[in-house]
């Protein structure tokens, strides 16, 4: 029984799927990139470029359904029970796939995964920070234009160093006004104080990453007292150079300070990880981080409905 609260849908693309979709959709990807470990990136800027290149093979609603179904099936084999995918609606809309069709594809994948493998899933529609506040407003309006049981949240991803968090307040106001829960990447590449700033300005229910909160005892205390969960992605943080090794990761200190810890795979195909590995890593660096505690935190922090939470809680307590 494992929960993944932080995973970018297109970041789950397997190499074989990239090759298949590139051929199907006539997308040219250099073989040197496809064959390279982690698709050949070496730092955060090159990761973003590699991500955009690799994920460009996804062109249709059918592609989206295939990618989602593949990841949910893989999660089921690893003991996964619940996944919250992140996806930016305008990306595929610009290639001619309306958001309604995106949702229908993801609902089909979710229905199959629930019925065949017992894996539940939902969607967080996201804005991409480095595309700017106007693009974020577009994403929020698109996300709130259609009612869907699978769509439960709105988030902010991308390069934290671009624009101030206040520039995205309007987008989050639109999303929150229509009942969507909120999360945003903060405290990954920017200092501890930016975590509190994001929580307060965007009215967040959770924080994506947030690990640099450890650099400020005051920020850690505020996060712990507020009980705002952190979506920690261990392999991602080490791969992107935030910490030199997994043993240097501060997840244990964050947990010991009272912060609510959940786990995510982030972009598993780009960071060579999976859900089982993330939970195993957490156990090695945080003595108080049992699978039970992390999953209990994750179920409570999940954006899904209470019925789904009850199902997951019963499964956890078996």
C-alpha positions in Angstrom: 0.0 0.0 0.0 1.9 3.0 -1.3 0.8 6.5 -2.3 2.5 8.8 -4.9 1.3 12.4 -4.4 3.9 14.1 -6.7 4.4 12.8 -10.2 4.3 14.6 -13.5 2.4 12.4 -15.9 4.6 12.9 -18.9 7.7 12.4 -16.7 6.7 8.7 -16.4 7.4 8.1 -20.1 9.4 4.8 -20.6 12.1 4.7 -23.2 10.2 2.1 -25.3 7.1 4.3 -25.2 9.1 7.4 -26.3 10.3 5.4 -29.3 6.8 4.1 -30.1 5.1 7.5 -29.8 7.9 9.3 -31.7 7.4 7.0 -34.6 3.6 7.1 -34.4 3.5 10.9 -34.3 6.4 11.6 -36.6 8.5 13.4 -33.9 12.2 13.5 -34.3 14.2 12.7 -31.1 18.0 12.2 -31.5 18.9 8.6 -30.8 21.7 9.9 -28.6 19.1 11.5 -26.3 16.8 8.4 -26.2 19.7 6.0 -25.4 21.4 8.3 -22.9 21.0 7.6 -19.2 18.1 9.7 -17.8 17.7 11.1 -21.3 21.0 12.9 -21.2 20.4 15.9 -19.0 23.1 17.1 -16.6 21.6 20.1 -14.6 18.3 21.7 -14.0 18.2 23.9 -17.1 19.2 20.9 -19.3 16.7 18.7 -17.5 13.9 21.2 -18.5 15.1 21.1 -22.1 15.3 17.3 -22.1 11.9 17.0 -20.5 10.3 19.3 -23.1 12.0 17.3 -25.9 11.1 13.8 -24.7 7.5 14.7 -23.7 6.8 16.3 -27.1 6.1 12.8 -28.4 2.7 12.9 -26.6 0.4 14.4 -29.1 -3.1 12.9 -28.6 -5.6 11.9 -26.0 -4.9 8.2 -26.8 -1.2 8.9 -26.1 -2.1 10.4 -22.8 -4.3 7.5 -21.9 -1.5 5.0 -22.8 1.1 6.8 -20.7 -1.2 7.1 -17.7 -2.3 3.5 -17.9 1.3 2.3 -18.2 2.3 4.1 -15.0 -0.7 3.0 -13.0 -0.1 -0.6 -14.0 3.6 -0.3 -13.0 2.5 1.2 -9.7 0.2 -1.7 -9.0 3.1 -4.2 -9.5 5.0 -2.2 -6.8 2.2 -2.1 -4.3 0.9 1.4 -5.3 -2.7 2.2 -4.4 -3.1 5.9 -5.1 -1.5 8.4 -7.5 -2.1 12.1 -8.1 -0.8 13.0 -11.6 0.2 16.5 -12.6 -0.4 17.8 -16.1 -0.6 21.2 -17.6 -3.8 21.5 -19.7 -2.6 24.1 -22.2 0.3 22.0 -23.4 -1.8 19.5 -25.3 -4.5 22.0 -26.0 -2.0 23.9 -28.2 -1.5 20.8 -30.2 -5.2 20.4 -30.8 -6.3 18.2 -27.9 -9.1 20.0 -26.0 -9.0 19.7 -22.2 -12.2 17.8 -22.2 -10.5 15.1 -24.3 -7.5 15.1 -22.0 -9.8 14.5 -19.0 -11.7 11.8 -20.8 -8.5 10.0 -21.6 -7.3 10.2 -18.0 -10.6 9.1 -16.7 -10.5 6.0 -18.9 -7.0 5.2 -17.6 -8.2 5.8 -14.0 -11.3 3.6 -14.4 -9.2 0.7 -15.9 -6.6 1.0 -13.2 -9.2 1.0 -10.4 -11.2 -1.9 -11.8 -8.3 -4.2 -12.9 -5.5 -3.4 -10.4 -7.2 -1.6 -7.5 -5.1 1.6 -8.1 -7.0 4.9 -7.6 -5.8 8.1 -9.3 -6.7 11.8 -9.7 -5.4 14.8 -11.6 -3.8 18.1 -10.6 -3.9 20.6 -13.4 -0.8 22.7 -13.4 0.6 26.0 -14.6 4.3 26.2 -15.6 6.0 28.9 -13.7 8.6 29.9 -16.3 5.9 30.4 -18.9 4.6 33.4 -16.8 1.5 34.5 -15.0 -0.7 35.0 -18.1 -0.1 31.3 -19.1 -0.9 30.4 -15.5 -4.2 32.2 -15.7 -4.9 30.4 -19.0 -4.2 27.1 -17.3 -6.5 28.0 -14.3 -9.3 29.0 -16.6 -9.0 25.9 -18.6 -8.9 23.7 -15.5 -12.1 25.3 -14.1 -14.0 25.3 -17.4 -15.0 21.6 -17.0 -16.3 19.7 -14.0 -14.7 16.3 -13.6 -14.5 13.9 -10.7 -10.9 13.1 -11.6 -9.7 16.8 -11.5 -9.1 17.6 -7.9 -6.3 20.3 -7.7 -4.3 23.1 -9.3 -0.6 23.4 -9.0 2.5 25.4 -10.0 5.5 23.6 -11.5 8.6 24.7 -13.4 11.5 27.0 -12.6 11.1 28.7 -9.2 13.7 31.3 -10.2 11.3 32.8 -12.8 8.8 35.4 -11.6 7.7 36.1 -8.1 5.1 33.9 -6.4 2.7 36.8 -6.1 2.5 36.9 -9.9 0.5 33.7 -9.8 -2.0 34.8 -7.1 -4.7 35.5 -9.7 -4.4 32.0 -11.3 -4.7 30.3 -7.9 -7.6 32.5 -6.9 -9.5 31.4 -10.0 -8.7 27.7 -9.2 -9.5 27.9 -5.5 -12.7 29.8 -6.3 -14.0 26.8 -8.2 -13.2 24.4 -5.4 -9.8 23.0 -6.5 -7.2 22.2 -3.9 -3.8 23.9 -4.3 -0.1 22.9 -4.3 3.0 24.5 -5.7 6.7 23.8 -6.1 8.5 25.9 -3.5 11.7 25.5 -1.5 13.3 23.2 -4.1 15.7 25.6 -5.8 14.9 28.7 -3.8 15.5 29.5 -0.1 13.4 28.4 2.9 11.4 31.7 3.2 9.9 31.1 -0.3 8.0 28.2 1.1 6.1 30.3 3.6 5.6 33.0 0.9 4.0 30.4 -1.4 1.8 29.0 1.3 0.5 32.4 2.3 0.1 34.0 -1.1 -1.3 31.1 -3.0 -3.3 29.6 -0.1 -1.7 26.2 -0.5 -3.0 22.9 0.9 0.4 21.2 0.2 3.9 22.2 -0.9 5.7 20.5 -3.7 9.2 19.7 -2.4 9.7 22.3 0.3 12.9 20.6 1.5 14.9 23.8 1.8 12.7 24.7 4.7 15.3 22.9 6.7 17.7 25.8 6.2 15.5 27.9 8.6 14.4 26.6 12.0 11.7 29.3 12.0 10.3 28.2 8.7 10.4 24.5 9.8 8.4 25.5 12.9 5.8 27.3 10.9 5.3 24.4 8.5 5.2 21.9 11.3 2.6 24.0 13.3 0.5 24.6 10.2 0.5 20.9 9.3 0.9 21.8 5.6 2.3 18.6 4.1 5.5 18.5 2.1 5.6 16.4 -1.1 9.2 15.1 -0.9 10.9 13.6 -3.9 14.2 12.0 -2.7 15.8 10.7 -6.0 14.8 13.9 -7.8 16.5 16.1 -5.2 19.7 14.1 -5.3 19.7 13.8 -9.1 19.3 17.5 -9.6 22.1 18.3 -7.2 20.2 19.7 -4.2 22.1 17.2 -2.1 25.2 15.2 -2.9 23.9 11.9 -1.6 20.8 10.4 -0.2 22.3 10.3 3.3 22.7 14.1 3.1 19.0 14.6 2.4 17.2 16.5 5.2 13.9 14.6 5.1 14.8 13.0 8.5 15.4 16.4 10.1 12.2 17.8 8.6 10.2 14.8 9.9 11.8 15.1 13.3 10.9 18.8 13.5 7.2 17.8 13.1 6.8 18.5 9.4 4.2 16.3 7.6 6.1 14.2 5.1 4.6 12.6 2.0 6.5 11.1 -1.0 6.5 11.4 -4.7 8.5 10.1 -7.7 8.4 13.5 -9.5 9.6 12.5 -13.0 10.6 8.8 -12.4 11.8 8.1 -15.9 14.2 11.1 -15.8 15.5 10.3 -12.3 15.7 6.5 -12.6 13.4 5.7 -9.7 10.0 4.3 -8.9 7.5 4.4 -6.0 9.0 1.4 -4.2 12.5 2.9 -4.3 11.3 6.2 -2.9 9.8 4.6 0.2 12.9 2.4 0.7 15.1 5.5 0.5 12.9 7.3 3.1 13.4 4.4 5.5 17.2 4.6 5.1 17.5 8.3 5.9 14.6 8.8 8.4 14.3 6.5 11.4 10.8 7.9 12.1 9.7 7.5 8.5 7.9 4.2 8.3 5.8 3.3 5.2 2.7 3.4 7.5 3.4 6.9 8.7 4.1 8.3 5.2 1.1 6.6 3.7 -1.1 7.8 6.5 0.1 11.3 6.0 -0.4 11.0 2.2 -4.0 9.7 2.5 -4.9 12.6 4.9 -3.2 15.1 2.5 -4.6 13.6 -0.7 -7.0 15.8 -2.7 -9.4 12.9 -3.5 -12.9 12.5 -2.0 -13.6 11.1 1.4 -14.9 7.8 0.0 -11.6 7.1 -1.7 -9.7 8.1 1.4 -11.8 5.6 3.4 -10.9 2.9 0.9 -7.2 3.7 1.1 -7.3 3.9 4.9 -9.0 0.5 5.2 -6.3 -0.9 2.9 -3.5 0.7 5.0 -4.9 -0.7 8.2 -5.3 -4.3 7.0 
